[in-house]
Amino acid sequence: MNRFAATNNSLLTSEQLRSLESESIHIIREVVAEFERPMLLFSGGKDSIVMLHLASKALQPSKLSFPIVHIDTGHNFPEVIEYRDEVVSKLGIDLVIGSVSKALESGRVQASNLPGASRNQLQTPVLLDTISDGKFDAVFGGARRDEERARAKERVYSFRDEFGQWDPKNQRPELWNLYNGFINVGQHIRVFPLSNWTELDIWQYIMDQQIEIPSIYFAHQREVFESEGLLMAYSDFLKPQKGEKIFTEKIRFRTVGDMTITAGVKSEAETLEQVIEEIAATRVSERGGSRADDRTSEAAMEDRKREGYF
Amino acid sequence: MGDMLRIATAGSVDDGKSTLIGRLLYDSKAIYEDVLDSAEQHSRRQSTEYFNLALLTDGLRSEREQGITIDVAYRYFSTPKRKFILADTPGHVQYTRNMVTGASTADIALIIVDARNGVVEQSRRHALIGALLGIKHFVFCINKMDLVDFREDIFRPIQDDLHALLIELRIKSHHFIPISAIDGDNVVYSSKRMSWYVDDPLVRHLEKVQFNDEITDMPFRMPVQYVIRPLSNELHDYRGYAGTIESGQISVGQQIAVMPSGANTIITDIERPNGAVSSASESDAVTIRIAGDLDISRGDMFSSPNEKPTIDNHFEATVCWMSEKTSLKAGSMFRIKHTTHTARALIVGVDFKIDVNDLSGQHVGDELVINEIGQLSIKTTKPLIFDRYDDNCATGSFILIDESTNETVGAGMIGRPDFFPI
């Protein structure tokens, strides 16, 4: 089959952005009105930043009435943690940290001894513990349906049982804008207000609203090494294997996860306009090009989601 | 909806719906290379002779293994003219509820018919569901034309059958396209093998289709979602009513009615996400402030003072039953969610069931099982503030929730569609 020179990602009009914005705000307000203890998962990545921005708008002039939660692998980009802490103090909101490092120390989770093993898998039990410790009944997540094919099957309100499991074959039908948030004690709903946004929509909205984002989203010089075709940032958490050389490259990050699984892409895009231009023309998907965690198998995301992952 | 178009797709098993969607995404260049690579590798593992376009959309492991679509999935693609959100719904009989789900938010129904089989029960059911849910425009793709030698004399009788069905359903806006999803004929590009078809291929048609945007002319409706009260020193007396405008338009200074009390008041402020505005319209998320002290809470509704909604705790509705585990019986009780309001609902009686084959009503029994559609009489613990679904989808729709399992078991539309019998 022929390959196309570029994908055909058209830019949205501001009317379309307003329509996406209204839909997300409607969802956020439903949750705040119907649930007792909502929380918002915040990674410091662009999607959770946009989600937090929308949540603030949904309730303004009131302050955000629920905490944001960071599931922290301990392997963070320092720029992202700095950003997170600034946002928390600026908005005057509560931050709850679910720490993978602490879970390792206490023996709650076991680290893999395999070289290069990341803490990605360990986030799931820590997330589920954080949800049950905080008695959270609604968990806002920034996942989008265009990201990945298991995610394309997600509801806006996604029911999770007492074990945090997602059962894709047995989801509640979701009709009109009538969301069913009824659950029993111990269960929760994952809520995805950005379900209908695409990667490019998110970027255009960031530009439209002039939202600040962590600096690693823009092209910068960084020490990297190439591992299985991905450009990984050199850090204390991830060192090259035998034969992999460290070099300096001008890169930016297209997604933000922890340092051990997030790969950079070569880029010259130093401004929002340039980033949008680059994404509109790219031929590689967001997760395919930059996430080591989705490469393990064809159904990597589906398997993790079933167990309770983001 | 502006230039964003929501499409619900439907087809029977093996009609090639996933292949068509794969083709749509592929030819409209909405597929990234690594996603293609992964689908191609899977095709090779299954040792299919041709590259399987359906694999571009089937998301779950069991779907790829069995080659079927299990659950509704959402796809996004855009052309320079429009952004499309496509609900990809499975064709299996037991999953028809997913079609209802996809159709509930759709502007357009895209129904696939196998040219070799013509109009089957599932096609009738899909058209009926689309009509019930008030979809404005229907596109029928007669697929697998390659397997009937691209013959016009195969296509035309199917078109005639569908046309007869659409007349029964009172659907005026429709289009029929002969396609071959597997080869791409009339999907994004015009077919060179069906010169007898002179209209636009599918994507061009979807780009061009227009509806009468009557919704802003409809009476103003805004269910109150949430009352914003900051209770801070600076904003001590602030009280804002947050919600989404479901129909009509409003401006500052305008008189509105607060339902259920029916009291009139004046809009003093309208706030949108990006600040104060002087007017707002359908589908905008807003916060409204009003003159005077009125007791207003979630579940109440702002309305135009001249054309008010109905307030009643007893009404007639068409319900599609969606639970495999239980049936709906006269006398059973459910939770009902309608606009931003929740109550308990009692099924007083099942007036009749609709036969999807001949659209006749049948007075058989007091029970609905999965995929059945019936006309019911319902009573609620508290009065609902509603319009007929025909008049206003947002204030005329509701869901039924099982009180013991919390599952969504029914989709309801208040009133009776004009194409229903009796």
Interface residues (C-beta under 8 A of the other chain):
Chain A: M1 R3 F4 A6 T7 N8 N9 S10 L12 T13 E15 Q16 R18 S19 E21 S22 E23 I25 H26 R29 E30 V32 A33 L54 K57 A58 L59 Q60 P61 S62 K63 R145 D146 R149 A150 R151 A152 K153 P168 K169 Q171 R172 P173 E174 L175 W176 N177 L178 N180 F182 I183 N184 S195 N196 T198 Q209 T282 R283 V284 S285 G288 G289 E298 A299 E302
Chain B: M1 G2 D3 M4 S28 K29 A30 I31 Y32 E33 D34 V35 L36 S38 E40 H42 F51 T57 D58 G59 L60 R61 S62 R64 I70 D71 V72 A73 Y74 R75 Y76 S78 T79 P80 K83 I85 R97 N98 V100 T101 S104 T105 Q225 Y226 I228 R229 P230 S232 L235 Y238 G240 A242 G243 T244 E271 P273 N274 S283 D284 A285 T287 R298 M322 R335 K337 H338 T340 C393 A394 S397 F398 I399 I401 N406 E407 T408 A411
